[in-house]
Amino acid sequence: MTLTREDTLRELETDEGVLRYHEAGDGPPLLLLHGSGPGVTGWRNYGNNLPVLAEHFRCLALEFPGFGVSDPTAENPMAAAPKAVLRFLEGLGLDRVDVIGNSMGGFVAIGLAVANKDLFRRIVTVGGVGRNIFSPAPSEGLNLLVEFAENPTRDNLVQWLRAMVHDPKHLTEELIEQRWTSATEPATLEASRRIYGRQAMAAMTAAQAQSDQPIWALLHKIAAPTLLTWGRDDRVTPLESALLPMRTIPKAELHVLPDCGHWAMIEQKAAWESAVLAFLTRPEAS
């Protein structure tokens, strides 16, 4: 199956602007939520996985507001993302969907699953869930993301991209150029600063410290079977972060991919797809 960005791109009008997404395949609905970071889009996260996943599912890769594809909002993109997911599912008349969330997308899916136990049938995350236990936080990868948000040079972008993968061969000049072009668009850059600027990161850290119910303390409320996929060599959300969700999500299982950084669905494409499809197509327990 050959898919292109243009052929799969769709639009959904909502009361808070247009949500854009990529659709491919038939079958049960599978929602795909992308991560954050300079120049990210749903297509760049999942475009190469869609041909395989679309053989089994109606794939819907949502573009979050604030990343240069869907209409922007005045909110911090992290705050706008869960609301966008709910508007999207309501607009398409869907519920009890399967969901895959990469990094920020996984965090969004987990937060929604905590609040609404019937929203998702099964959940797959790619890093990004849990918390550092042994190593300092923010991690190396997040610190490099902050550095780019504060000082958006091409060199800082490349330094951050190198922290996303185990093997730098995946960082082609084409990928770097695409990311650079998107990341430095004024609206997209401003959105990145609202998430990862030093002031924003300090405010988020303070809010977490003051919260009596941080998200990691509520993971036991997730009812859906959950597959945590993780790159063993992740320098953005270290593998140790998986320990807490693996232990506290009641129906969680963990799949660790060797020679793999934060972009498991890209760097270990075939192995990741195999694990995800085995989980999502497994017969439901009676």
Disulfide bonds with the S-S distance in Angstrom:
none
